[in-house]
Amino acid sequence: MADKQHKGRSMLVVYVSHPIRSDPLANEQKIHAICSMLYAQGIVPVAPYLLAMRALPHGSSFGDQRSIVRTTCEEYLARGFVDEMWLYGNEESKGMLDDIELAFRYRLTNVVPQTPTTERVLQHFVNRQAAGLASVR
């Protein structure tokens, strides 16, 4: 169980960033397994994109879906609801890059890669930001 205090609260709240669009059903199962593992460790996982994707009307365009999902994820980060972002998966995805960008924009200080792939993705993003190429505002 996590026993560290986080912003005066007893449980760490972690935003789980994981690719989903490449294989939605398989990736959703992986995300659920990750969330279960985190709960078992006394950590509160947050994956707002899962709920947003399920709640969207069938037949909505990919652009509409992407916009709604990104706005939903941004609200969690902008309001300071999460303590850390943990990056999972074995592929780089546009959604994960969006998550990282939002984490930097809203000054989330702990963005933690959990796999070698996500470590490379984060490092690539940081390098681009340092070079002035990232669109962090």
Order of alpha helices (4+ residues) and beta strands (2+ residues): beta-alpha-beta-alpha-alpha-beta-alpha-beta-alpha
